[in-house]
Amino acid sequence: MPRKPKTAGDRAVDALTSDLGEGMEWSPAECLTLESIRSTVDRAVMLRSLLDAEVAKPEPSSRRVTELAGEIRQCDANVVRWAQSLDPRGERVKSAAHQHAANARWGNRGTA
């Protein structure tokens, strides 16, 4: 059976996964984020093809062009935000001093 060609969304997720630190795995929440990225990138590709078709018309609808451009912008912004929320190398782990300072600042003093 021939293999399904990779979509732009598949390639985006592959690129993000290639940055995963050695011995690291995506958490279940991060896997959901990756699926959102995959589907949103694919949706943006489809919207871009609709936009290209509309712009190629002899008299494109400015309303349709504006709607499609806005949807594409929203898709792109979501993908960037979600990609930035991922921590493929585990670098966002706060030091004990940072955690203690945050807990003290917010009144979450432990029983220690």
C-alpha positions in Angstrom: 0.0 0.0 0.0 1.5 3.4 -1.0 2.4 5.7 1.9 0.4 8.9 2.2 2.5 11.9 1.4 3.4 14.1 4.3 1.4 17.2 4.7 2.8 20.6 5.7 1.4 20.0 9.2 3.3 16.7 9.3 6.5 18.4 8.3 5.9 21.2 11.0 5.5 18.6 13.7 8.5 16.7 12.5 10.6 19.8 12.6 9.4 20.5 16.2 10.1 16.9 17.2 13.6 17.0 15.7 14.4 19.5 18.4 13.4 17.2 21.2 16.2 16.7 23.6 17.9 13.3 23.9 15.9 11.0 26.1 13.0 13.4 26.1 9.4 12.6 25.2 6.4 14.9 24.6 3.9 14.9 27.4 0.3 14.1 26.7 -0.6 17.8 26.8 2.2 18.6 24.3 1.0 15.8 22.0 -2.4 17.5 21.9 -0.6 20.8 21.1 1.3 19.1 18.3 -2.0 17.7 16.9 -3.4 21.2 17.0 -0.4 22.5 15.2 -0.6 19.8 12.6 -4.2 20.4 11.8 -3.9 24.2 11.9 -0.9 24.2 9.5 -2.9 22.0 7.1 -5.9 24.3 7.4 -3.7 27.3 6.6 -2.4 25.6 3.5 -6.0 25.0 2.3 -7.0 28.5 3.1 -4.0 29.9 1.2 -5.0 27.9 -1.9 -8.5 29.3 -1.6 -7.1 32.8 -1.3 -4.8 32.3 -4.3 -7.9 31.1 -6.3 -9.9 34.1 -5.3 -7.1 36.6 -6.1 -6.6 34.9 -9.5 -10.2 35.7 -10.5 -10.8 38.6 -12.9 -12.8 40.4 -10.2 -11.9 39.0 -6.8 -14.2 39.6 -3.9 -12.5 42.0 -1.5 -14.7 40.6 1.3 -13.7 37.0 0.6 -10.0 38.0 0.3 -10.2 39.8 3.6 -11.9 36.9 5.4 -9.4 34.4 4.1 -6.4 36.6 4.9 -7.8 37.0 8.4 -8.2 33.3 8.9 -4.7 32.6 7.6 -3.3 35.2 10.0 -5.2 33.6 12.9 -3.9 30.2 12.0 -0.3 31.4 11.7 -0.5 33.2 15.1 -2.0 30.1 16.8 0.8 27.9 15.4 3.5 30.3 16.6 1.9 30.6 20.1 1.5 26.8 20.4 5.0 26.1 19.2 6.5 28.5 21.7 4.6 26.8 24.5 6.4 23.6 23.8 9.6 22.8 25.8 11.4 20.2 23.6 14.7 20.4 25.6 13.2 20.7 29.1 14.9 24.1 29.5 12.0 25.7 31.3 12.5 23.8 34.5 12.9 26.4 37.2 15.7 26.2 39.7 14.9 25.5 43.4 15.8 29.2 44.1 13.3 30.4 41.5 10.6 28.1 42.8 11.2 29.1 46.4 11.0 32.8 45.4 7.8 32.3 43.5 6.2 30.4 46.3 7.3 33.0 48.8 6.0 35.8 46.6 2.6 34.1 46.2 2.3 33.0 49.8 2.6 29.3 49.0 5.1 28.7 51.8 5.3 25.0 52.4 5.5 23.3 55.8 9.3 23.2 55.6 
